[in-house]
């Protein structure tokens, strides 16, 4: 794919997304702004990652959900070359982000 084609397609996709959001914004149904926190956990493959995934599933994600941080996204590399995990936490506001450690 040529760079010009890529840029043109990307701009067109962005414009289409903005166009789809415009009627909702004009009607007063604009999506609520959030503060997103992206965490990177560098892990070793094998037992360490398995223990961390168990911790996330049984303790961390339920605790975040109790304080209103949901949905929590957990992502890893699809190629399997690295065991690192990304955790995406959506907070309702900057204040909620700043006080989340104390509330958990």
C-alpha positions in Angstrom: 0.0 0.0 0.0 1.3 3.4 -0.9 1.7 6.0 1.9 -0.7 8.4 0.1 -3.3 5.7 -0.1 -2.8 4.8 3.6 -3.1 8.5 4.7 -6.1 9.1 2.5 -7.9 6.0 3.9 -7.0 6.9 7.5 -8.3 10.5 7.1 -11.5 9.2 5.5 -12.0 6.7 8.3 -11.5 9.5 10.9 -13.9 11.8 9.2 -16.5 9.1 9.0 -16.1 8.4 12.8 -16.5 12.1 13.6 -19.5 12.4 11.3 -21.2 9.5 13.1 -20.6 11.2 16.5 -21.9 14.6 15.4 -25.7 13.9 15.6 -25.3 12.6 19.1 -23.3 15.7 20.2 -25.8 18.1 18.7 -28.7 16.3 20.4 -27.0 16.6 23.8 -26.1 12.9 24.0 -22.4 13.4 23.8 -20.4 10.6 25.3 -19.1 11.3 28.8 -15.4 12.2 29.0 -13.2 9.7 30.8 -9.6 9.6 32.0 -7.9 6.5 30.7 -5.0 4.8 32.5 -2.8 2.4 30.6 -0.6 0.2 32.6 2.2 -2.1 31.3 3.2 -5.1 33.3 6.5 -6.7 32.2 6.3 -10.4 33.0 8.3 -13.5 32.4 6.5 -16.2 30.4 5.2 -19.3 32.2 4.3 -19.4 35.9 4.8 -15.7 36.6 2.3 -14.7 34.0 -0.2 -17.4 35.0 -0.1 -16.2 38.6 -0.5 -12.5 37.6 -3.5 -13.4 35.3 -5.1 -15.2 38.3 -4.4 -12.2 40.5 -6.1 -9.9 38.0 -9.1 -12.1 37.5 -9.7 -12.9 41.2 -8.6 -9.8 43.0 -7.6 -6.7 41.0 -10.4 -6.5 38.5 -13.2 -7.1 41.0 -11.6 -4.5 43.3 -11.5 -1.9 40.4 -15.1 -2.8 39.5 -16.2 -2.1 43.1 -14.9 1.4 43.0 -16.5 2.1 39.6 -13.6 1.4 37.2 -15.2 -0.7 34.5 -14.9 -2.2 32.1 -11.3 -3.1 32.6 -9.3 -4.2 29.5 -6.4 -6.7 29.7 -4.4 -7.1 26.5 -1.4 -9.2 25.5 0.7 -9.6 22.4 -1.0 -11.9 19.8 2.3 -13.2 18.5 3.3 -14.8 21.8 6.8 -13.5 21.7 6.4 -11.5 24.9 4.5 -12.2 28.1 3.9 -8.5 28.9 0.3 -7.4 29.6 -1.4 -4.1 29.1 -4.2 -3.1 31.5 -6.6 -0.3 30.5 -8.5 1.4 33.3 -11.2 3.9 32.4 -11.8 6.4 35.2 -14.8 8.8 35.4 -12.7 11.8 36.0 -9.1 13.0 36.9 -10.1 13.1 40.5 -11.3 9.5 40.4 -8.0 8.5 38.8 -6.0 10.4 41.5 -7.9 8.8 44.4 -8.3 5.2 43.0 -5.3 3.8 44.9 -6.8 4.9 48.3 -10.3 3.7 47.4 -9.1 0.2 46.4 
